[in-house]
Amino acid sequence: MKPAHERDAAGSLGGLPLLLAATFWVFAMVWQKVEATSLGYRVTSALAQVDLLEGRVGELQTKLERLRSPNALAERAYVEGLRPLDLEALRVMDAPAEPRPFFSRFHLLAWSSASRSHS
């Protein structure tokens, strides 16, 4: 039979693989819990960021609609110096105007000056 100190050393080393396996299993479970918690925090942070960005998109869409409104465009045009035309300045362009001969201008000038002299 083996001496007692040899049996104790062999017996204590026999449980070492089981102890290492149990330690590794506990470490893996703790690591998994830490990773799950970290992932949960990242998901929560990402969802909060999505909410902020969706709110910002809504604000920008509202601002764009306000800037595109007829009143805002008219105000901006006025600030830039654009004014509405007088009604006399408008011309209806239904049919193309017939070209007048070059000498008709002289005839109109002569006719208008002759009518002024007879009045």
C-alpha positions in Angstrom: 0.0 0.0 0.0 1.1 3.6 -0.7 2.1 5.9 2.0 -0.5 8.5 3.1 1.2 11.5 1.8 1.3 10.0 -1.7 -2.4 9.1 -1.6 -3.3 12.6 -0.5 -1.3 14.2 -3.3 -2.8 11.9 -5.9 -6.4 12.4 -4.5 -6.1 16.2 -4.6 -4.8 16.2 -8.1 -7.6 13.9 -9.3 -10.3 16.5 -8.6 -8.3 19.3 -10.3 -9.8 18.8 -13.8 -13.3 18.9 -12.3 -12.4 22.0 -10.4 -11.0 23.7 -13.5 -14.0 22.7 -15.5 -16.4 24.1 -12.9 -14.3 27.3 -12.6 -14.4 27.7 -16.4 -18.1 27.1 -16.5 -18.8 29.7 -13.8 -16.4 32.2 -15.6 -18.3 31.5 -18.9 -21.7 32.2 -17.3 -20.5 35.4 -15.7 -18.9 36.5 -18.9 -22.1 35.8 -20.8 -24.1 37.8 -18.3 -21.7 40.7 -18.5 -21.9 40.6 -22.4 -25.7 40.4 -22.3 -25.8 43.4 -19.9 -23.4 45.4 -22.1 -25.4 44.6 -25.2 -28.6 45.6 -23.4 -27.1 49.0 -22.5 -25.9 49.5 -26.1 -29.4 48.6 -27.5 -31.0 51.0 -25.0 -28.6 53.7 -26.0 -29.2 53.1 -29.8 -33.0 53.2 -29.3 -32.6 56.5 -27.4 -30.5 57.9 -30.3 -33.1 56.7 -32.8 -35.8 58.5 -30.9 -33.7 61.7 -30.9 -33.0 61.5 -34.6 -36.6 60.8 -35.5 -37.6 63.9 -33.5 -35.0 65.9 -35.3 -36.3 64.6 -38.7 -39.8 65.7 -37.6 -38.6 69.1 -36.6 -36.7 69.6 -39.9 -39.8 68.4 -42.0 -41.9 70.9 -40.1 -39.4 73.7 -40.8 -39.2 72.8 -44.4 -43.0 72.9 -44.8 -43.1 76.2 -43.1 -40.3 77.6 -45.4 -42.2 76.3 -48.5 -45.5 77.8 -47.5 -46.9 80.5 -49.9 -46.8 83.2 -47.2 -43.1 82.4 -46.4 -42.1 82.4 -50.0 -44.0 85.7 -50.6 -42.2 87.3 -47.6 -38.8 86.1 -48.8 -39.5 87.4 -52.3 -40.4 90.8 -50.9 -37.3 90.9 -48.7 -35.2 90.0 -51.8 -36.8 93.0 -53.7 -39.3 91.2 -55.9 -42.6 93.1 -56.3 -45.8 92.1 -58.0 -46.3 93.3 -61.6 -48.8 96.0 -62.5 -51.8 94.6 -64.4 -50.8 96.8 -67.4 -47.5 94.9 -67.6 -49.2 91.5 -68.1 -49.6 90.3 -71.6 -51.8 87.3 -72.6 -49.9 85.0 -74.9 -52.7 82.8 -76.4 -51.7 83.2 -80.0 -48.3 84.2 -81.4 -48.3 87.9 -82.5 -48.1 88.5 -86.2 -44.9 90.1 -87.3 -45.3 93.7 -88.5 -43.4 95.0 -91.4 -40.5 97.3 -90.7 -42.1 100.3 -92.3 -45.3 100.0 -90.2 -43.5 101.6 -87.3 -42.9 104.8 -89.4 -46.6 104.7 -90.4 -47.7 104.6 -86.8 -45.4 107.4 -85.9 -46.6 109.5 -88.8 -50.2 108.8 -88.0 -49.9 109.6 -84.3 -48.1 112.9 -85.0 -50.6 113.9 -87.7 -53.5 113.2 -85.4 -52.0 115.4 -82.7 -51.5 118.3 -85.1 -55.1 118.3 -86.3 -56.5 118.3 -82.7 
